[in-house]
Amino acid sequence: MSVQYTIRFAPAAASGSGLAVALKVSGDHAIAAADQADPGQVVPRAAEIAGFSGKSMSVLDVLAPHQSPFDRLVVLGLGKPAEITAYDWLRAGGKASSMIKRAEKVTVFLDAPGLEVDAARAVDFATGLLLRAYSFDSFKTKKADDEDKPAKTVEITIVTAHHASASAGFGFAEAVAGGVNLARELVNLPPNVLGPVEFADRARALEALGVEVEILTETEMRTLGMGALLGVAQGSARPPRMAIMQWKGGKADEAPLAFIGKGVVFDTGGISIKPAANMEDMKGDMGGAAAVTGLMHTLAARKAKVNAVGIIGLVENMPDGNAQRPGDIVTSMSGQTIEIINTDAEGRLVLADALWYAKERFKPRFMINLATLTGAILVALGNLQAGLFSNDDELAAGLLAAGEQSGEKLWRMPLGKDYDKIIDSKFADMKNSGGRYAGSITAAQFLKRFVGETPWAHLDVAGTAMASPLNEINQSWGSGYGVRLLDQLVRDRYEA
């Protein structure tokens, strides 16, 4: 269960007790609020003994500091002031959160000598606190006797000269963390708990934030001609759904931004079944849909001044007697026909109909889809960056910049006519797999056939949405990757 933080900003510490966290930059600078947190000047000697210099994300932990009103003092290093980024402030908040442990009351002193702190940085720090607080253990009924048991609720006071404006901006931190943690929760939930219908219900819950939500059932999708998506779902006893989430925060006549997510709640591979080893990870094959849902939460919760639509195709890919076969030919909503070569190349089939639906109904300014689409992207990029494919250089540049700013990085991959030829079919307009080589590129070429002239980007998040490296702001299997990235893009380039 995630720890619940009550966070407030103040000009000074209300009282001296519990845990104090004081920031420090590298070099000879003192810690923040040294006169309050360390009146006995314990830190300089302790730092010398420990070799602590304030290096980025390093800590000096002092128990029962002499003459201090606090029970424990943690000094958190930020490194060189000129090199500290917005993402580093998130990381610092996460690192501070990791040091709380059993403390129920925490005072954080932000305004370190040599460091310029403004309200935005204070809010970033608070966001990092909230992101690190998330954990997924609701299905555990027992804990080891020696396991560290953190407090269920923690009162945190962040002391800074910019307390008033930081307080006013704290809703932003809650909105972002709420969206990321929602995406994490969806990815982490077991597949017997989160099927297509249950996922659609989670999307509908965003109505409480002012999001307009429609749920298409199998009947409506069949009427619309979504043969590609329905073909994936036909082997499962659980019916498919498509959730359409609209946030209307911009001008009434302004075309929306469209975000589309692959929501394969569990992927066996179908008839082209996957190896048994690690198949349990395929509960996370809906990471793209989770990110879109989390993003819509964030946009609505912070009342973003933009029109946005989130569309998620929700299916389960199972090897039933009624399942789709290699060799089948299906007709997509666009009218284009697709020869099924590999039933494990199913996510692109779901996205084909979802992209076409988004394009035709909403006429969006752009479309960005997110999908745990290919293992090939892991071969290319590992799990440190997601693959970016786009037909629009301006949109791609915006995404790359947002990736650098948010720390959710992207690497642009190629598209081209020669790659597109690989998925031409002898029997249909195209085939759903071009084979092993250039697998992530040919998957993107497949999707490109369903976007027309609309500016579009495809993010292959197979390596980043789940089981990505743990860091200061995330200790969860499901990372929530994409929520902060896309929110950054919206704020930087598209919000009124």
C-alpha positions as CSV (number, residue, x, y, z in Angstrom):
1,M,0.0,0.0,0.0
2,S,1.3,3.4,-0.9
3,V,2.3,5.7,2.0
4,Q,-0.1,8.7,2.3
5,Y,1.7,12.0,2.5
6,T,0.2,15.2,3.9
7,I,2.4,17.9,2.3
8,R,2.4,21.6,3.2
9,F,4.7,24.5,2.4
10,A,5.8,26.9,5.1
11,P,8.3,29.8,5.7
12,A,9.7,28.1,8.7
13,A,9.6,24.9,10.7
14,A,6.6,24.8,13.1
15,S,8.6,22.7,15.6
16,G,11.7,20.7,15.9
17,S,11.0,17.0,16.1
18,G,11.0,13.9,13.9
19,L,13.1,13.8,10.7
20,A,14.8,16.8,9.1
21,V,16.0,16.7,5.5
22,A,18.3,19.5,4.6
23,L,19.6,20.1,1.0
24,K,23.2,20.8,0.2
25,V,25.0,21.6,-3.1
26,S,28.5,20.3,-3.7
27,G,31.5,22.2,-2.5
28,D,32.1,24.2,0.7
29,H,28.5,25.5,1.0
30,A,26.6,24.8,4.2
31,I,23.4,22.8,4.4
32,A,20.0,24.5,4.3
33,A,18.8,26.0,7.6
34,A,22.0,24.9,9.4
35,D,21.2,27.1,12.4
36,Q,17.8,25.3,12.9
37,A,18.6,21.8,11.9
38,D,22.2,21.5,13.1
39,P,22.9,24.1,15.8
40,G,25.6,21.8,17.3
41,Q,27.4,21.8,13.9
42,V,27.6,18.1,13.8
43,V,27.3,17.9,10.0
44,P,30.7,19.3,9.0
45,R,32.6,16.8,11.0
46,A,30.3,13.9,10.1
47,A,30.6,14.9,6.4
48,E,34.4,14.9,6.7
49,I,34.5,11.5,8.3
50,A,32.0,10.0,5.8
51,G,33.6,11.7,2.8
52,F,30.3,13.4,2.0
53,S,30.6,16.4,-0.3
54,G,27.1,17.0,-1.6
55,K,27.4,14.9,-4.7
56,S,24.1,14.5,-6.6
57,M,21.7,12.2,-4.8
58,S,24.2,11.3,-2.1
59,V,23.0,11.3,1.6
60,L,24.5,11.8,5.0
61,D,22.3,10.3,7.7
62,V,22.9,11.5,11.3
63,L,21.0,10.0,14.2
64,A,20.2,12.0,17.3
65,P,22.3,15.0,16.2
66,H,23.9,16.8,19.1
67,Q,21.8,19.9,20.2
68,S,19.4,19.5,17.3
69,P,15.7,19.6,18.0
70,F,15.3,16.8,15.4
71,D,15.6,13.1,16.1
72,R,17.4,12.5,12.9
73,L,19.0,14.7,10.2
74,V,19.4,13.6,6.6
75,V,21.6,15.8,4.4
76,L,20.7,15.3,0.7
77,G,23.3,16.3,-1.9
78,L,22.2,18.0,-5.2
79,G,25.6,18.3,-6.9
80,K,26.8,21.4,-8.8
81,P,24.1,24.1,-8.9
82,A,24.6,24.9,-12.6
83,E,24.0,21.2,-13.5
84,I,20.7,20.7,-11.6
85,T,17.8,20.0,-13.9
86,A,14.0,20.0,-13.2
87,Y,14.2,16.2,-13.4
88,D,16.9,16.3,-10.7
89,W,14.5,18.1,-8.4
90,L,12.0,15.2,-8.9
91,R,14.8,12.7,-8.1
92,A,15.7,14.7,-5.0
93,G,12.1,14.5,-3.8
94,G,12.1,10.7,-4.5
95,K,15.4,10.3,-2.7
96,A,14.1,12.2,0.3
97,S,11.0,10.0,0.3
98,S,13.2,6.9,0.4
99,M,14.9,8.2,3.6
100,I,11.7,8.7,5.6
101,K,11.2,5.1,6.6
102,R,9.3,5.0,9.9
103,A,9.2,8.7,10.5
104,E,5.7,10.2,10.9
105,K,6.7,13.8,10.8
106,V,9.2,15.3,8.4
107,T,10.6,18.8,7.8
108,V,12.4,19.5,4.6
109,F,14.6,22.6,4.3
110,L,15.0,23.4,0.6
111,D,16.8,26.8,0.5
112,A,20.4,25.7,0.7
113,P,23.2,28.3,0.4
114,G,24.5,28.5,-3.2
115,L,21.2,27.1,-4.6
116,E,18.5,29.1,-6.4
117,V,15.1,27.7,-5.4
118,D,11.8,28.9,-6.9
119,A,8.2,27.7,-6.5
120,A,8.5,25.5,-9.6
121,R,11.5,23.6,-8.1
122,A,9.7,23.2,-4.8
123,V,6.7,21.7,-6.6
124,D,9.0,19.4,-8.5
125,F,10.5,18.2,-5.3
126,A,7.0,17.6,-3.9
127,T,6.1,15.7,-7.0
128,G,9.1,13.4,-6.5
129,L,8.0,12.7,-3.0
130,L,4.5,11.6,-4.2
131,L,5.9,9.5,-7.0
132,R,8.3,7.6,-4.7
133,A,5.5,7.0,-2.2
134,Y,3.7,4.6,-4.5
135,S,4.0,0.9,-3.9
136,F,1.9,-2.1,-5.0
137,D,1.4,-4.6,-2.3
138,S,-2.3,-4.7,-1.9
139,F,-2.4,-8.5,-2.6
140,K,0.1,-9.3,0.1
141,T,-1.4,-10.6,3.4
142,K,1.8,-11.2,5.3
143,K,5.0,-9.4,5.8
144,A,8.3,-10.7,7.3
145,D,8.9,-9.9,10.9
146,D,12.1,-8.0,10.2
147,E,10.6,-6.0,7.3
148,D,10.8,-2.3,7.8
149,K,7.3,-1.0,8.4
150,P,6.9,2.6,7.3
151,A,4.2,4.8,8.8
152,K,0.9,4.7,7.0
153,T,0.6,8.5,7.0
154,V,3.4,11.1,7.1
155,E,3.1,14.8,7.7
156,I,5.7,16.7,5.6
157,T,6.5,20.4,5.9
158,I,8.6,21.8,3.1
159,V,10.3,25.0,4.3
160,T,11.1,27.6,1.6
161,A,10.9,31.3,1.1
162,H,8.6,30.6,-1.9
163,H,6.1,28.8,0.2
164,A,3.0,30.8,-0.9
165,S,3.5,30.3,-4.6
166,A,4.5,26.7,-4.1
167,S,1.3,26.0,-2.1
168,A,-0.7,27.5,-5.0
169,G,1.1,25.2,-7.4
170,F,0.9,22.0,-5.4
171,G,-2.2,20.9,-7.2
172,F,0.0,20.4,-10.2
173,A,2.2,17.9,-8.2
174,E,-0.9,16.0,-7.1
175,A,-2.3,15.9,-10.7
176,V,1.0,14.6,-12.2
177,A,1.7,12.0,-9.5
178,G,-2.0,10.9,-9.5
179,G,-1.8,10.2,-13.3
180,V,1.5,8.4,-13.1
181,N,0.5,6.3,-10.1
182,L,-2.8,5.4,-11.8
183,A,-0.9,4.2,-14.8
184,R,1.4,2.2,-12.6
185,E,-1.5,0.6,-10.7
186,L,-3.2,-0.5,-14.0
187,V,0.0,-2.1,-15.3
188,N,0.6,-3.8,-11.9
189,L,-2.9,-5.3,-11.5
190,P,-3.1,-9.0,-12.2
191,P,-4.9,-10.1,-15.4
192,N,-7.6,-12.0,-13.6
193,V,-8.6,-8.7,-11.9
194,L,-8.1,-6.3,-14.8
195,G,-9.8,-7.5,-18.0
196,P,-11.1,-5.3,-20.8
197,V,-14.4,-4.5,-19.0
198,E,-12.7,-3.7,-15.7
199,F,-10.2,-1.5,-17.5
200,A,-13.0,0.4,-19.2
201,D,-14.6,0.9,-15.8
202,R,-11.4,2.4,-14.5
203,A,-11.5,4.8,-17.5
204,R,-15.1,5.7,-16.7
205,A,-14.1,6.7,-13.2
206,L,-12.4,9.7,-14.7
207,E,-15.8,11.3,-15.1
208,A,-15.4,12.4,-11.5
209,L,-12.7,14.8,-12.7
210,G,-14.8,16.1,-15.5
211,V,-13.7,13.8,-18.3
212,E,-16.4,12.8,-20.8
213,V,-16.2,9.0,-21.2
214,E,-17.8,6.7,-23.8
215,I,-17.4,2.9,-23.8
216,L,-17.9,1.0,-27.1
217,T,-18.9,-2.6,-26.8
218,E,-18.3,-5.4,-29.2
219,T,-21.7,-4.6,-30.8
220,E,-20.8,-0.9,-31.6
221,M,-17.3,-1.9,-32.8
222,R,-18.7,-4.5,-35.2
223,T,-21.1,-1.9,-36.6
224,L,-18.2,0.5,-37.1
225,G,-16.3,-2.3,-39.0
226,M,-13.4,-2.7,-36.5
227,G,-12.5,-6.1,-37.9
228,A,-8.8,-5.8,-37.0
229,L,-9.4,-5.2,-33.3
230,L,-12.2,-7.7,-33.0
231,G,-10.1,-10.4,-34.7
232,V,-7.6,-10.1,-31.8
233,A,-10.4,-10.4,-29.2
234,Q,-12.3,-13.3,-30.7
235,G,-10.3,-16.0,-28.9
236,S,-11.1,-14.6,-25.4
237,A,-14.1,-15.3,-23.3
238,R,-13.8,-11.7,-22.1
239,P,-15.4,-9.2,-24.5
240,P,-13.4,-6.3,-25.9
241,R,-14.0,-2.6,-25.1
242,M,-12.9,0.7,-26.5
243,A,-12.9,3.7,-24.1
244,I,-13.0,7.2,-25.5
245,M,-12.1,9.9,-22.9
246,Q,-12.5,13.6,-23.7
247,W,-11.1,16.5,-21.7
248,K,-12.5,19.8,-23.0
249,G,-10.3,22.5,-21.4
250,G,-9.6,24.5,-24.5
251,K,-11.6,26.6,-26.9
252,A,-14.8,25.0,-28.1
253,D,-13.9,25.1,-31.8
254,E,-10.3,24.0,-31.3
255,A,-9.4,20.5,-32.6
256,P,-8.2,18.1,-29.9
257,L,-4.9,16.5,-29.3
258,A,-5.4,12.7,-29.6
259,F,-3.6,10.0,-27.6
260,I,-4.2,6.4,-28.4
261,G,-3.1,3.4,-26.3
262,K,-2.7,-0.3,-26.9
263,G,-4.7,-2.1,-24.2
264,V,-4.0,-5.8,-24.5
265,V,-4.8,-6.8,-20.9
266,F,-3.1,-10.1,-21.3
267,D,-1.2,-11.4,-24.3
268,T,-0.6,-15.1,-24.7
269,G,0.4,-14.6,-28.4
270,G,-2.8,-16.4,-29.4
271,I,-2.3,-19.3,-31.8
272,S,1.3,-18.1,-32.3
273,I,1.7,-18.7,-28.6
274,K,4.6,-17.2,-26.7
275,P,7.1,-19.3,-24.7
276,A,5.9,-20.1,-21.2
277,A,8.9,-18.4,-19.5
278,N,8.0,-15.0,-18.3
279,M,4.6,-15.0,-19.9
280,E,3.3,-13.5,-16.6
281,D,4.8,-10.2,-17.7
282,M,2.3,-10.0,-20.5
283,K,-0.2,-8.6,-18.0
284,G,1.7,-5.4,-18.7
285,D,0.9,-5.4,-22.4
286,M,-1.6,-2.7,-21.8
287,G,1.1,-0.2,-20.7
288,G,0.2,2.2,-23.5
289,A,-3.5,2.3,-22.6
290,A,-2.4,2.8,-18.9
291,A,-0.3,5.8,-19.9
292,V,-3.1,7.3,-21.9
293,T,-5.5,6.9,-19.0
294,G,-3.0,8.3,-16.6
295,L,-2.4,11.3,-18.9
296,M,-6.1,12.0,-19.1
297,H,-6.3,12.0,-15.3
298,T,-3.4,14.4,-15.1
299,L,-4.8,16.8,-17.7
300,A,-8.2,16.9,-16.0
301,A,-6.9,17.1,-12.5
302,R,-4.8,20.1,-13.3
303,K,-7.5,21.6,-15.5
304,A,-5.3,21.8,-18.5
305,K,-6.3,24.5,-21.0
306,V,-6.4,22.2,-23.9
307,N,-8.8,19.9,-25.7
308,A,-7.6,16.3,-25.5
309,V,-9.0,12.9,-26.4
310,G,-7.7,9.6,-25.1
311,I,-8.7,6.4,-26.9
312,I,-7.8,2.9,-25.7
313,G,-8.5,-0.4,-27.4
314,L,-9.0,-3.1,-24.7
315,V,-8.7,-6.8,-25.6
316,E,-7.3,-10.1,-24.4
317,N,-5.3,-12.2,-26.8
318,M,-6.0,-15.9,-26.1
319,P,-5.6,-19.2,-28.0
320,D,-9.2,-20.4,-27.9
321,G,-10.8,-22.7,-30.5
322,N,-12.4,-19.5,-31.9
323,A,-9.1,-17.6,-31.9
324,Q,-7.7,-15.9,-35.0
325,R,-5.4,-18.0,-37.1
326,P,-2.2,-17.3,-39.1
327,G,-3.5,-17.0,-42.7
328,D,-6.7,-15.3,-41.8
329,I,-7.5,-12.0,-43.6
330,V,-9.4,-9.3,-41.7
331,T,-10.9,-6.0,-42.8
332,S,-10.0,-3.0,-40.7
333,M,-12.3,0.0,-40.1
334,S,-10.4,1.8,-42.8
335,G,-11.5,-0.8,-45.3
336,Q,-7.9,-2.0,-45.8
337,T,-7.4,-5.7,-45.5
338,I,-4.8,-7.4,-43.4
339,E,-3.3,-10.9,-43.7
340,I,-2.5,-12.4,-40.3
341,I,1.0,-13.8,-40.4
342,N,1.6,-14.0,-36.7
343,T,-1.2,-13.7,-34.1
344,D,1.4,-12.4,-31.6
345,A,1.6,-9.2,-33.7
346,E,-1.7,-8.2,-32.3
347,G,-1.2,-4.8,-30.8
348,R,-0.8,-3.1,-34.2
349,L,-4.2,-4.6,-35.2
350,V,-5.9,-3.0,-32.2
351,L,-4.2,0.3,-32.9
352,A,-5.1,0.2,-36.6
353,D,-8.8,0.6,-35.8
354,A,-8.2,2.9,-32.9
355,L,-6.1,5.3,-34.9
356,W,-8.5,5.3,-37.8
357,Y,-11.4,6.0,-35.5
358,A,-9.6,8.8,-33.8
359,K,-8.6,10.4,-37.2
360,E,-12.1,10.1,-38.7
361,R,-14.2,11.2,-35.7
362,F,-12.1,13.9,-34.1
363,K,-9.9,15.3,-36.9
364,P,-7.2,15.9,-34.3
365,R,-4.3,18.3,-34.4
366,F,-2.0,15.3,-34.0
367,M,-2.2,11.7,-32.9
368,I,0.3,10.0,-30.6
369,N,0.0,6.4,-29.9
370,L,1.8,4.5,-27.1
371,A,2.2,0.7,-27.2
372,T,4.3,-2.1,-25.7
373,L,4.5,-3.1,-29.3
374,T,7.7,-5.0,-30.1
375,G,10.5,-6.9,-28.4
376,A,12.7,-5.6,-31.2
377,I,12.7,-2.1,-29.6
378,L,14.3,-3.7,-26.5
379,V,17.0,-5.2,-28.7
380,A,17.6,-1.7,-30.2
381,L,17.3,0.5,-27.2
382,G,17.2,-1.6,-24.1
383,N,14.9,-0.4,-21.3
384,L,16.4,3.1,-20.9
385,Q,14.6,4.9,-23.8
386,A,11.5,4.4,-25.8
387,G,11.4,4.3,-29.6
388,L,9.9,7.3,-31.4
389,F,8.6,7.0,-35.0
390,S,6.9,9.9,-36.6
391,N,5.7,11.4,-40.0
392,D,6.1,14.9,-38.7
393,D,9.4,16.5,-37.7
394,E,7.9,19.3,-35.6
395,L,5.9,16.8,-33.5
396,A,9.0,14.6,-33.2
397,A,11.1,17.5,-32.1
398,G,8.6,18.4,-29.4
399,L,8.5,14.9,-28.1
400,L,12.3,14.6,-28.0
401,A,12.5,17.9,-26.1
402,A,9.8,16.8,-23.6
403,G,11.7,13.6,-23.1
404,E,14.8,15.4,-22.1
405,Q,12.9,17.7,-19.8
406,S,10.9,15.0,-18.1
407,G,13.6,12.4,-18.0
408,E,11.4,10.0,-20.0
409,K,13.7,9.8,-22.9
410,L,13.0,8.9,-26.5
411,W,15.2,7.9,-29.5
412,R,13.9,8.6,-33.0
413,M,13.9,5.6,-35.3
414,P,13.6,5.6,-39.1
415,L,10.6,5.2,-41.4
416,G,10.8,4.8,-45.2
417,K,9.2,3.3,-48.3
418,D,11.7,0.4,-48.4
419,Y,10.7,-0.7,-44.9
420,D,7.0,-0.3,-45.9
421,K,7.4,-2.7,-48.8
422,I,8.3,-5.4,-46.3
423,I,4.7,-5.6,-45.0
424,D,3.1,-5.9,-48.5
425,S,1.0,-9.1,-48.8
426,K,0.4,-11.4,-51.7
427,F,-3.2,-11.9,-50.6
428,A,-4.3,-8.7,-48.9
429,D,-3.4,-5.0,-48.7
430,M,-0.8,-5.7,-46.1
431,K,0.4,-8.3,-43.6
432,N,0.7,-7.8,-39.9
433,S,4.3,-9.0,-39.6
434,G,7.3,-8.5,-41.8
435,G,9.4,-11.0,-39.9
436,R,12.3,-10.7,-37.4
437,Y,14.5,-8.0,-39.0
438,A,13.6,-4.4,-38.4
439,G,10.7,-5.6,-36.4
440,S,10.0,-2.3,-34.6
441,I,10.2,-0.3,-37.8
442,T,7.9,-2.5,-39.9
443,A,5.4,-2.4,-37.0
444,A,5.5,1.4,-37.1
445,Q,5.1,1.3,-40.9
446,F,2.0,-0.8,-40.4
447,L,0.5,1.8,-38.1
448,K,1.4,4.6,-40.5
449,R,-1.0,3.2,-43.0
450,F,-3.9,4.2,-40.7
451,V,-3.1,7.8,-40.0
452,G,-3.4,9.5,-43.4
453,E,-2.0,13.0,-43.4
454,T,-2.5,13.7,-39.7
455,P,0.7,14.5,-37.8
456,W,1.4,11.3,-35.9
457,A,3.9,9.7,-33.6
458,H,4.2,6.2,-32.4
459,L,6.0,5.5,-29.1
460,D,7.1,1.9,-28.7
461,V,7.3,1.6,-24.9
462,A,7.9,-2.1,-24.6
463,G,11.1,-1.5,-22.7
464,T,10.0,1.4,-20.5
465,A,6.4,0.8,-19.4
466,M,7.3,-2.3,-17.3
467,A,10.3,-3.8,-15.6
468,S,12.4,-0.8,-16.4
469,P,15.3,0.1,-14.1
470,L,14.2,1.3,-10.7
471,N,15.2,4.8,-9.7
472,E,14.7,7.6,-7.2
473,I,11.1,8.2,-8.2
474,N,9.9,4.7,-9.0
475,Q,10.3,1.4,-7.3
476,S,7.3,-0.2,-9.0
477,W,7.3,-2.9,-11.7
478,G,4.9,-0.7,-13.7
479,S,6.6,2.6,-14.3
480,G,3.8,4.8,-15.5
481,Y,6.2,5.8,-18.4
482,G,4.6,8.3,-20.8
483,V,2.4,10.3,-18.5
484,R,4.9,12.9,-17.5
485,L,6.4,12.9,-21.0
486,L,3.2,13.7,-22.7
487,D,2.0,16.2,-20.0
488,Q,5.3,18.0,-20.5
489,L,4.7,18.1,-24.3
490,V,1.2,19.6,-23.8
491,R,2.4,22.2,-21.3
492,D,5.4,23.3,-23.3
493,R,3.8,23.5,-26.8
494,Y,0.1,23.1,-27.0
495,E,-1.6,24.6,-23.9
496,A,-3.5,27.9,-24.4
